[in-house]
Amino acid sequence: MRLSEFWELADAVFGRAYSRTLARELSLTVLDMTPTQALDAGVPPRDVWHAWCDEMQIALGERDGLDRSRNVPPPR
């Protein structure tokens, strides 16, 4: 997953304004940092995406922003 795809998904799932706030403020339990901090630290966007969705209890089937044409890589 590219970083641009990560942000497109974040905007689709959480809404553009809310996704940016969550990315800066929400601490992901499994990573012990926010999504933005994790990306800056070099954690792959795919892993950050699934950790974020897990934290927010987003079902696997909804992690594509309900756009079935998107190819969201599965969690590792």
Long-range contacts (C-beta under 8 A, 24 or more apart in sequence): 1-44, 1-45, 1-46, 1-49, 1-72, 1-73, 2-45, 3-39, 3-45, 5-45, 5-70, 6-39, 6-45, 6-46, 6-48, 6-49, 8-65, 8-70, 9-49, 9-63, 9-64, 9-65, 9-70, 9-72, 10-35, 10-49, 10-52, 11-65, 12-64, 12-65, 12-66, 12-67, 12-70, 13-53, 13-58, 13-62, 13-63, 13-65, 14-56, 22-52, 22-56, 23-52, 26-52, 26-55, 26-56, 28-52, 28-55, 29-55, 30-54, 30-55, 46-73, 46-75, 46-76, 47-75, 47-76, 50-75, 50-76
